[in-house]
Structure formats: structure tokens, C-alpha cells
Amino acid sequence: AVLVTVPLGVLKAKTIKFAPPLPSWKRNAIEAIGFGPIEKVVLLFGSPFWDVSVDFFGCLPPATAAPAELPKLRGEFFMFWNLQRSHGVPALTCISSGAYAETSWRSL
């Protein structure tokens, strides 16, 4: 047996030939999974002003929001990783994805 790890884009491009071929349920899963751009920005602070007992926190839009409104309501950077808890550094990693991530790095 062999364990192979490759990016999803490589699997989607079908550049690897598996022998025997992957089962249809795995091929279907590869085709169904999406991916896109993601950007991370690390902000360093003198001391934490957030709840240091949590690993991640973020912004959730109202439950009544229509699906088309969700990207605008969640904001450009919607998830924050608490580096104080994991690395002992008063910093947050801010995560952006989708259309925001495609353009956010240009404005920084």
C-alpha cells in the first residue's frame, strides 16, 4: 500500500494515473469539492484584548440573512486565529477567502 498526498488541484486535473483506478465515489468527491483563494494577515499587539481562552473566533451574520447577502455581511476578514493561546504571542491571524482574498493582498 502507498499513501499519496497531493493538492486538490492536481487531483482535479487528473495528472496522476492510479492503478487500480480510484473508485467512483472518490472521483465524484474530488469533482464535487471546491477550492479558491485564501489570504492570511498576522496582526501583532502589545497585549491581547480578546478572549485568550479560545483558539478561533469570527463574525457570524444574522440567521435571517439571505444566502446572497452572506459574503458582504461577514466582512473581508471573517475568522481570527488566536496566536496567544497557541504560540504565546499577542497576535491574531486574520483569514480572508473567496472574492475578498483575490483582491485584499493588493490593498495591503
MARLODO-114088 format. One record per atom (N, C-alpha, C): residue in one letter; atom name; z, x, y. Coordinates in steps of 0.2 Angstrom, whole numbers, plus 5000, padded with zeros to 4 digits. Example, Ala and Ser with C-alpha at 12.3 -4.5 7.8 and 13.67 -1.06 7.14 Angstrom:
! MARLODO-114088
+--------+-------+------+------+------+
| torkol | guvex |   pz |   px |   py |
+--------+-------+------+------+------+
|      A |     N | 5039 | 5066 | 4972 |
|      A |    CA | 5039 | 5062 | 4978 |
|      A |     C | 5039 | 5066 | 4984 |
|      S |     N | 5035 | 5064 | 4989 |
|      S |    CA | 5036 | 5068 | 4995 |
|      S |     C | 5039 | 5064 | 5000 |
+--------+-------+------+------+------+
This chain:
! MARLODO-114088
+--------+-------+------+------+------+
| torkol | guvex |   pz |   px |   py |
+--------+-------+------+------+------+
|      A |     N | 5000 | 5004 | 4994 |
|      A |    CA | 5000 | 5000 | 5000 |
|      A |     C | 5000 | 5004 | 5006 |
|      V |     N | 4997 | 5002 | 5011 |
|      V |    CA | 4997 | 5005 | 5018 |
|      V |     C | 4999 | 5001 | 5023 |
|      L |     N | 5002 | 5003 | 5028 |
|      L |    CA | 5004 | 4999 | 5034 |
|      L |     C | 5000 | 5002 | 5040 |
|      V |     N | 4996 | 4997 | 5043 |
|      V |    CA | 4992 | 4999 | 5049 |
|      V |     C | 4994 | 4995 | 5055 |
|      T |     N | 4995 | 4999 | 5060 |
|      T |    CA | 4997 | 4996 | 5067 |
|      T |     C | 4992 | 4998 | 5072 |
|      V |     N | 4988 | 4993 | 5075 |
|      V |    CA | 4983 | 4994 | 5080 |
|      V |     C | 4984 | 4988 | 5085 |
|      P |     N | 4981 | 4990 | 5091 |
|      P |    CA | 4981 | 4984 | 5096 |
|      P |     C | 4978 | 4978 | 5094 |
|      L |     N | 4980 | 4973 | 5097 |
|      L |    CA | 4976 | 4966 | 5095 |
|      L |     C | 4969 | 4966 | 5097 |
|      G |     N | 4967 | 4970 | 5102 |
|      G |    CA | 4960 | 4970 | 5104 |
|      G |     C | 4956 | 4973 | 5099 |
|      V |     N | 4959 | 4978 | 5096 |
|      V |    CA | 4955 | 4982 | 5090 |
|      V |     C | 4954 | 4977 | 5085 |
|      L |     N | 4959 | 4973 | 5083 |
|      L |    CA | 4958 | 4968 | 5078 |
|      L |     C | 4953 | 4963 | 5080 |
|      K |     N | 4953 | 4961 | 5086 |
|      K |    CA | 4949 | 4955 | 5088 |
|      K |     C | 4941 | 4958 | 5088 |
|      A |     N | 4941 | 4964 | 5090 |
|      A |    CA | 4934 | 4967 | 5090 |
|      A |     C | 4931 | 4969 | 5083 |
|      K |     N | 4935 | 4968 | 5078 |
|      K |    CA | 4933 | 4969 | 5071 |
|      K |     C | 4930 | 4976 | 5070 |
|      T |     N | 4933 | 4981 | 5073 |
|      T |    CA | 4930 | 4988 | 5072 |
|      T |     C | 4933 | 4991 | 5066 |
|      I |     N | 4938 | 4988 | 5062 |
|      I |    CA | 4941 | 4991 | 5056 |
|      I |     C | 4939 | 4986 | 5051 |
|      K |     N | 4937 | 4989 | 5045 |
|      K |    CA | 4935 | 4986 | 5039 |
|      K |     C | 4940 | 4986 | 5034 |
|      F |     N | 4943 | 4980 | 5032 |
|      F |    CA | 4949 | 4980 | 5027 |
|      F |     C | 4946 | 4979 | 5020 |
|      A |     N | 4948 | 4983 | 5015 |
|      A |    CA | 4946 | 4982 | 5009 |
|      A |     C | 4952 | 4981 | 5004 |
|      P |     N | 4954 | 4976 | 5002 |
|      P |    CA | 4950 | 4969 | 5002 |
|      P |     C | 4951 | 4966 | 5009 |
|      P |     N | 4946 | 4962 | 5011 |
|      P |    CA | 4946 | 4958 | 5017 |
|      P |     C | 4953 | 4955 | 5019 |
|      L |     N | 4955 | 4954 | 5025 |
|      L |    CA | 4961 | 4951 | 5027 |
|      L |     C | 4960 | 4943 | 5025 |
|      P |     N | 4965 | 4940 | 5022 |
|      P |    CA | 4965 | 4933 | 5021 |
|      P |     C | 4963 | 4929 | 5027 |
|      S |     N | 4960 | 4923 | 5026 |
|      S |    CA | 4958 | 4919 | 5031 |
|      S |     C | 4963 | 4917 | 5036 |
|      W |     N | 4969 | 4916 | 5033 |
|      W |    CA | 4975 | 4914 | 5038 |
|      W |     C | 4977 | 4919 | 5043 |
|      K |     N | 4976 | 4926 | 5041 |
|      K |    CA | 4977 | 4931 | 5045 |
|      K |     C | 4971 | 4932 | 5050 |
|      R |     N | 4965 | 4931 | 5048 |
|      R |    CA | 4960 | 4932 | 5053 |
|      R |     C | 4960 | 4926 | 5058 |
|      N |     N | 4962 | 4920 | 5056 |
|      N |    CA | 4962 | 4915 | 5060 |
|      N |     C | 4968 | 4916 | 5065 |
|      A |     N | 4973 | 4919 | 5063 |
|      A |    CA | 4979 | 4920 | 5068 |
|      A |     C | 4977 | 4925 | 5073 |
|      I |     N | 4973 | 4931 | 5071 |
|      I |    CA | 4971 | 4936 | 5075 |
|      I |     C | 4966 | 4933 | 5081 |
|      E |     N | 4962 | 4928 | 5079 |
|      E |    CA | 4957 | 4925 | 5083 |
|      E |     C | 4961 | 4920 | 5088 |
|      A |     N | 4966 | 4917 | 5086 |
|      A |    CA | 4970 | 4912 | 5090 |
|      A |     C | 4975 | 4915 | 5095 |
|      I |     N | 4977 | 4921 | 5094 |
|      I |    CA | 4982 | 4924 | 5098 |
|      I |     C | 4978 | 4927 | 5104 |
|      G |     N | 4981 | 4926 | 5110 |
|      G |    CA | 4978 | 4928 | 5116 |
|      G |     C | 4982 | 4934 | 5119 |
|      F |     N | 4979 | 4938 | 5124 |
|      F |    CA | 4982 | 4943 | 5127 |
|      F |     C | 4979 | 4944 | 5134 |
|      G |     N | 4982 | 4948 | 5138 |
|      G |    CA | 4980 | 4949 | 5145 |
|      G |     C | 4984 | 4954 | 5149 |
|      P |     N | 4983 | 4955 | 5155 |
|      P |    CA | 4986 | 4960 | 5159 |
|      P |     C | 4993 | 4959 | 5160 |
|      I |     N | 4997 | 4964 | 5160 |
|      I |    CA | 5004 | 4964 | 5162 |
|      I |     C | 5006 | 4970 | 5166 |
|      E |     N | 5010 | 4968 | 5171 |
|      E |    CA | 5012 | 4974 | 5176 |
|      E |     C | 5020 | 4974 | 5176 |
|      K |     N | 5023 | 4980 | 5177 |
|      K |    CA | 5030 | 4981 | 5177 |
|      K |     C | 5031 | 4985 | 5183 |
|      V |     N | 5036 | 4983 | 5187 |
|      V |    CA | 5038 | 4987 | 5193 |
|      V |     C | 5046 | 4988 | 5192 |
|      V |     N | 5048 | 4994 | 5193 |
|      V |    CA | 5056 | 4995 | 5192 |
|      V |     C | 5058 | 4996 | 5199 |
|      L |     N | 5064 | 4992 | 5201 |
|      L |    CA | 5067 | 4992 | 5207 |
|      L |     C | 5074 | 4995 | 5206 |
|      L |     N | 5076 | 5000 | 5210 |
|      L |    CA | 5082 | 5004 | 5209 |
|      L |     C | 5087 | 5002 | 5215 |
|      F |     N | 5093 | 5000 | 5213 |
|      F |    CA | 5098 | 4998 | 5218 |
|      F |     C | 5104 | 5002 | 5218 |
|      G |     N | 5108 | 5002 | 5224 |
|      G |    CA | 5114 | 5006 | 5224 |
|      G |     C | 5119 | 5004 | 5219 |
|      S |     N | 5119 | 4997 | 5218 |
|      S |    CA | 5124 | 4994 | 5213 |
|      S |     C | 5121 | 4987 | 5211 |
|      P |     N | 5122 | 4985 | 5206 |
|      P |    CA | 5120 | 4978 | 5203 |
|      P |     C | 5122 | 4972 | 5207 |
|      F |     N | 5118 | 4968 | 5209 |
|      F |    CA | 5120 | 4961 | 5212 |
|      F |     C | 5119 | 4955 | 5208 |
|      W |     N | 5117 | 4957 | 5202 |
|      W |    CA | 5115 | 4952 | 5197 |
|      W |     C | 5121 | 4952 | 5191 |
|      D |     N | 5120 | 4947 | 5187 |
|      D |    CA | 5125 | 4947 | 5181 |
|      D |     C | 5123 | 4952 | 5176 |
|      V |     N | 5127 | 4957 | 5176 |
|      V |    CA | 5125 | 4963 | 5171 |
|      V |     C | 5127 | 4962 | 5164 |
|      S |     N | 5129 | 4956 | 5162 |
|      S |    CA | 5131 | 4955 | 5155 |
|      S |     C | 5125 | 4952 | 5151 |
|      V |     N | 5119 | 4951 | 5155 |
|      V |    CA | 5113 | 4948 | 5152 |
|      V |     C | 5108 | 4953 | 5152 |
|      D |     N | 5103 | 4953 | 5146 |
|      D |    CA | 5098 | 4958 | 5146 |
|      D |     C | 5092 | 4956 | 5150 |
|      F |     N | 5090 | 4950 | 5150 |
|      F |    CA | 5084 | 4947 | 5154 |
|      F |     C | 5086 | 4941 | 5157 |
|      F |     N | 5083 | 4940 | 5163 |
|      F |    CA | 5084 | 4933 | 5167 |
|      F |     C | 5077 | 4932 | 5170 |
|      G |     N | 5076 | 4926 | 5172 |
|      G |    CA | 5070 | 4924 | 5175 |
|      G |     C | 5070 | 4918 | 5179 |
|      C |     N | 5064 | 4916 | 5181 |
|      C |    CA | 5063 | 4910 | 5185 |
|      C |     C | 5060 | 4904 | 5181 |
|      L |     N | 5063 | 4899 | 5181 |
|      L |    CA | 5060 | 4893 | 5177 |
|      L |     C | 5058 | 4888 | 5182 |
|      P |     N | 5052 | 4885 | 5182 |
|      P |    CA | 5050 | 4879 | 5186 |
|      P |     C | 5054 | 4873 | 5184 |
|      P |     N | 5054 | 4868 | 5188 |
|      P |    CA | 5057 | 4862 | 5186 |
|      P |     C | 5053 | 4859 | 5180 |
|      A |     N | 5057 | 4855 | 5175 |
|      A |    CA | 5055 | 4852 | 5169 |
|      A |     C | 5049 | 4847 | 5171 |
|      T |     N | 5049 | 4844 | 5177 |
|      T |    CA | 5045 | 4839 | 5178 |
|      T |     C | 5038 | 4842 | 5181 |
|      A |     N | 5037 | 4848 | 5182 |
|      A |    CA | 5031 | 4851 | 5184 |
|      A |     C | 5025 | 4850 | 5179 |
|      A |     N | 5020 | 4849 | 5182 |
|      A |    CA | 5013 | 4848 | 5178 |
|      A |     C | 5011 | 4855 | 5176 |
|      P |     N | 5008 | 4856 | 5170 |
|      P |    CA | 5006 | 4862 | 5167 |
|      P |     C | 5002 | 4866 | 5172 |
|      A |     N | 4998 | 4863 | 5176 |
|      A |    CA | 4993 | 4866 | 5181 |
|      A |     C | 4997 | 4870 | 5186 |
|      E |     N | 5003 | 4867 | 5188 |
|      E |    CA | 5007 | 4870 | 5193 |
|      E |     C | 5012 | 4876 | 5191 |
|      L |     N | 5013 | 4877 | 5185 |
|      L |    CA | 5017 | 4882 | 5182 |
|      L |     C | 5016 | 4889 | 5185 |
|      P |     N | 5010 | 4891 | 5184 |
|      P |    CA | 5009 | 4898 | 5187 |
|      P |     C | 5011 | 4899 | 5194 |
|      K |     N | 5010 | 4894 | 5198 |
|      K |    CA | 5012 | 4895 | 5205 |
|      K |     C | 5019 | 4894 | 5206 |
|      L |     N | 5022 | 4890 | 5203 |
|      L |    CA | 5029 | 4889 | 5203 |
|      L |     C | 5034 | 4894 | 5201 |
|      R |     N | 5032 | 4898 | 5196 |
|      R |    CA | 5036 | 4903 | 5193 |
|      R |     C | 5036 | 4909 | 5197 |
|      G |     N | 5031 | 4910 | 5201 |
|      G |    CA | 5031 | 4916 | 5206 |
|      G |     C | 5027 | 4922 | 5203 |
|      E |     N | 5026 | 4927 | 5207 |
|      E |    CA | 5022 | 4933 | 5205 |
|      E |     C | 5026 | 4937 | 5199 |
|      F |     N | 5032 | 4938 | 5201 |
|      F |    CA | 5036 | 4942 | 5196 |
|      F |     C | 5042 | 4937 | 5193 |
|      F |     N | 5041 | 4935 | 5187 |
|      F |    CA | 5045 | 4929 | 5185 |
|      F |     C | 5050 | 4931 | 5180 |
|      M |     N | 5050 | 4937 | 5177 |
|      M |    CA | 5055 | 4939 | 5172 |
|      M |     C | 5058 | 4946 | 5174 |
|      F |     N | 5065 | 4947 | 5174 |
|      F |    CA | 5068 | 4953 | 5176 |
|      F |     C | 5072 | 4956 | 5170 |
|      W |     N | 5071 | 4962 | 5169 |
|      W |    CA | 5075 | 4966 | 5163 |
|      W |     C | 5080 | 4970 | 5167 |
|      N |     N | 5087 | 4969 | 5165 |
|      N |    CA | 5092 | 4972 | 5167 |
|      N |     C | 5093 | 4979 | 5164 |
|      L |     N | 5092 | 4984 | 5168 |
|      L |    CA | 5092 | 4991 | 5165 |
|      L |     C | 5099 | 4994 | 5166 |
|      Q |     N | 5104 | 4990 | 5170 |
|      Q |    CA | 5111 | 4992 | 5170 |
|      Q |     C | 5114 | 4992 | 5163 |
|      R |     N | 5112 | 4986 | 5160 |
|      R |    CA | 5115 | 4985 | 5153 |
|      R |     C | 5113 | 4990 | 5148 |
|      S |     N | 5106 | 4991 | 5148 |
|      S |    CA | 5103 | 4995 | 5143 |
|      S |     C | 5103 | 5002 | 5144 |
|      H |     N | 5102 | 5004 | 5150 |
|      H |    CA | 5102 | 5011 | 5152 |
|      H |     C | 5107 | 5014 | 5157 |
|      G |     N | 5112 | 5010 | 5159 |
|      G |    CA | 5117 | 5012 | 5163 |
|      G |     C | 5114 | 5014 | 5170 |
|      V |     N | 5109 | 5011 | 5172 |
|      V |    CA | 5106 | 5012 | 5179 |
|      V |     C | 5105 | 5005 | 5183 |
|      P |     N | 5108 | 5005 | 5189 |
|      P |    CA | 5107 | 4999 | 5193 |
|      P |     C | 5100 | 4997 | 5195 |
|      A |     N | 5096 | 4995 | 5190 |
|      A |    CA | 5089 | 4994 | 5192 |
|      A |     C | 5087 | 4988 | 5188 |
|      L |     N | 5081 | 4985 | 5190 |
|      L |    CA | 5078 | 4979 | 5187 |
|      L |     C | 5071 | 4981 | 5186 |
|      T |     N | 5068 | 4979 | 5180 |
|      T |    CA | 5061 | 4980 | 5179 |
|      T |     C | 5058 | 4973 | 5180 |
|      C |     N | 5054 | 4972 | 5184 |
|      C |    CA | 5051 | 4965 | 5186 |
|      C |     C | 5044 | 4965 | 5182 |
|      I |     N | 5043 | 4959 | 5179 |
|      I |    CA | 5037 | 4959 | 5175 |
|      I |     C | 5033 | 4953 | 5177 |
|      S |     N | 5026 | 4955 | 5178 |
|      S |    CA | 5021 | 4950 | 5180 |
|      S |     C | 5015 | 4950 | 5175 |
|      S |     N | 5012 | 4944 | 5174 |
|      S |    CA | 5007 | 4944 | 5169 |
|      S |     C | 5001 | 4939 | 5172 |
|      G |     N | 4996 | 4939 | 5168 |
|      G |    CA | 4991 | 4934 | 5170 |
|      G |     C | 4987 | 4936 | 5176 |
|      A |     N | 4985 | 4931 | 5180 |
|      A |    CA | 4981 | 4932 | 5186 |
|      A |     C | 4985 | 4936 | 5191 |
|      Y |     N | 4992 | 4935 | 5192 |
|      Y |    CA | 4996 | 4939 | 5196 |
|      Y |     C | 4996 | 4947 | 5194 |
|      A |     N | 4996 | 4948 | 5188 |
|      A |    CA | 4996 | 4955 | 5186 |
|      A |     C | 4989 | 4959 | 5187 |
|      E |     N | 4984 | 4955 | 5187 |
|      E |    CA | 4977 | 4958 | 5189 |
|      E |     C | 4977 | 4960 | 5196 |
|      T |     N | 4980 | 4957 | 5200 |
|      T |    CA | 4980 | 4959 | 5207 |
|      T |     C | 4986 | 4962 | 5210 |
|      S |     N | 4992 | 4962 | 5207 |
|      S |    CA | 4998 | 4964 | 5210 |
|      S |     C | 4998 | 4971 | 5211 |
|      W |     N | 4996 | 4975 | 5206 |
|      W |    CA | 4996 | 4983 | 5207 |
|      W |     C | 4992 | 4985 | 5213 |
|      R |     N | 4987 | 4981 | 5215 |
|      R |    CA | 4983 | 4983 | 5221 |
|      R |     C | 4987 | 4982 | 5228 |
|      S |     N | 4992 | 4978 | 5228 |
|      S |    CA | 4996 | 4977 | 5234 |
|      S |     C | 5002 | 4981 | 5234 |
|      L |     N | 5004 | 4985 | 5229 |
|      L |    CA | 5010 | 4989 | 5229 |
|      L |     C | 5009 | 4996 | 5232 |
+--------+-------+------+------+------+
